């Protein structure tokens, strides 16, 4: 099984969430002092990682992840593209994505409005 970065972070967040919610079990296993420390660290790390996930799972990041996938030749973007997708589609430094011929003007306008 090949896990990507986002999946690994999500698994870590899930484990931290379980630990943060396992007060009774951790208290029985380690005592109240250590259990409190574990729960506090788990809650803090969970919040930090969740904040990171918001950024790395944005629409723009998802499009770039798809573009980097083996087997993706080209993504054609039409006039219905939002600002994020349009900006990526007209960026000359990004390969494998471009507006369709019929939508070049609209996609460019949408990207410039961003």
Secondary structure, 3 states (H helix, E strand, C coil): CCCCHHHHHHHHHHHHHHHHCCHHHHHHHHCHHHHHHHHHHHHHHHHHHHHHHHHHCCHHHHHHHHHHCCCCCCEEECCCCCHHHHHHHHCCCCCCEEECHHHHHHHHHHHHCC
